[in-house]
Amino acid sequence: MQIIKKAAAAIIAAAAMTGLIVYSGEVSQAVEQSIERCIKIIVPSLFAFMAVSRLLISSGAAEQLSRPLDLTLGKLLKMPRGGTAVFVLSNIAGYPVGASMLTQLRQEGRIGRRSAEAMSIYCYAAGPAYLINAAGLGIYGSRTAGLSLFLSVFTANIILAAAINRIYKPELTPAPANGSGLGGQLVSSVTSAGEAMFDMCLMIVFFSALLAAAEASGAFTAIDRAFGLSRSSSVLLRSVFEITASSQLSPSSIGALPALAAACSFGGLCVIFQLRSVIGNSYSLKLFFIWLPIRAALVFLLCKMYDWILLDNYLPTFTQSEQLIVELDNFLPSLCLIMMIFILVFQKRLDFLKRV
């Protein structure tokens, strides 16, 4: 079996390298676009969330913030004390923030490996900014359609949390008194968030290069023809690899909304690899993948219900897909932010080497 796995890995690597060489022009363009997307969109939209969430965890503020939630939503979901805030923040901030918070809890020894694995199942979502604005408004020209997407994913995570917390019974210990002070916690939160963000951006660039080579080789076109996929199905297939490919859906494809919701609940392989880079070896994603098909099916059915409740027979036939939903004039601030992160990380490692 090991020989077969190694042979398969060698064949895939050889095919990838061939594609990267043969279609170097398309790959170069995709890499440039991915770097631009990281600097202008990913870093401005996610870095602050990751840094603040890590600061909330390290300072113990998340536990204080979670107290009123623990008495209400937490009781209903059987959430471990202090875990409700992690759940809510991860479903609002976007895909990697929940994993980042759980990873920090693991590093601080406040949550067990099995508990982190269980909570990772429902602390994972695209967030309302993407689902309502980028997907709903950007594709269909309707925030109501985006609201249906968000409610489907969030409701599914609530249902999963109620079930998983009763099955696996995750535990979370209170935050210990930290003597480093708020300034030290802030620096540590910013640098650790910067390191995680850097790893994510590298994964985005790498995955963009591979997808560009696959697209240029005609692999996706061959699959479309072999299975007779419609345009909507073809776009959704690409979304399984990179979720932002869903922006190519037609505004008239409102019937594909439940399938789009299921794809967003998965996030695409690129997001999964980003997730892997964020958590490192802190905990396994085995339970996450076991429950992934259940979550996708649940989101699909819930979206059908919300579509019936929220959407009427008319949707605007125009779309704003040609108009960027996120303000992209962030190049210089983002570049300064990246330089600051690099300096902080470098200084932190120098101090460590001096102590050693």
Helices and strands as residue ranges (DSSP letters): H 2-22, H 24-37, I 38-42, H 43-59, H 61-69, I 70-74, H 75-77, H 83-93, H 95-107, H 113-119, H 128-128, I 129-137, H 138-140, H 143-168, H 181-216, H 219-227, H 231-241, G 243-248, G 254-256, H 257-266, H 269-279, H 286-310, H 331-355
